[in-house]
């Protein structure tokens, strides 16, 4: 593969499309984006909001702190924040800068405004519809299957913008569908560093900044701090601690942006921070780190493609296994090392459920990173899980296909039961 190949350029487009900045958990931020855009279309501050969201969005936005709201949580808070401070042009960074007066205005608006939230009957796992009212006037905005994918803008019954989502989804996924572990490694080997330097410099800067904040301050359950306080400070535990600490801060309401992957800040953290820590501890040069980050990020995206933005399957498992694969590459491994590491890791932690965004995500990230690194250490010791054992199939792509099938189809009933349980909580 070389720079002039269509496949090379396709993989580069995937990285540029997926590695985006976001401030705060992406589901509440998407809700804020919808209300911010609806308010802009309405032209004035609404006196009533109706939010209709898919059950998976309800699950993911229920418990997580919305950034810059003085630790307030949930869909109503996100909707109010979007109205008060949201600039839709900023997309997933629209809640990054909020002043004290605006924070108080959000509280007042929540107290004074009717904000109804209900499930939407939708075929899409990610679906957000915000309708804002001022008297008899209203504006409606709908996002489907991606956090910034606006498919409908309407005011007082007049459609201002609409698009065929099925067609755009197929177009957006065309490049991702050509990903495979072997092609990803070939791309990383052939990579012109100048093509990704700015992208990965930003990922390193943002994701390590929030990791450091998570270790310096007291967020959530402080999983990163606990790992450092109770475990030996070897390279594996440092990688786990920094990744967990970044999630501690992100789920705990930090306003620092992160570079996301597959629409998820936690997945972006998990696919990058362990490699950055590992490279620094081992003194590995920056150029090789860029190539390893290419492997980790693209393998994470490859696993998630076709599963959907949200599911019952914890996305940190995909990203943790990808981080292990990236570390295998970082250590000089080729296709065999990367493939065996990935399969080993997936065999250990596949089946971990997603019960929404909240403090325990940091612990799930730590467990997934642990499995990724353990998967590589198994390979070094010439040990592996083999095809026919559980979900493991002969060949890395067949194993990935099995895990995708589990996440996309096999866990549908699990997802519904998780949502029912969460809905019953007091």
Secondary structure by P-SEA (a helix, b strand, c coil): cccccaaaaaaaaaaaaccccccccaaaaaaaaaaaaaaaaacccccbbbbbbcaaaaaaacccccccccccccaaaaaaaaaccccccccccccccccaaaaaaaaaaaacbbbbbbbccccccbbbbbbbbccccbbbbbbccccccccbbbccccccccccaaaaaaaaacccccccaaaaaaaaaaccccccaaaaaaaaaaaaaaaaaaaacccccaaaaaaaacccccaaaaaaaaaaaaaaaaaaccccccccccccaaaaaaacaaaaaaaaaacccaaaaaaaaaaaaaaaaaaaccccccccccaaaaaaaaaaaaaaaaacccaaaaaaaaaaaaaccccccccccccaaaaaaaaaaaaaaaaaaaaaaccccccccccccccaaaaaaaaaaaacccaaaaaaaaaaaaaacc
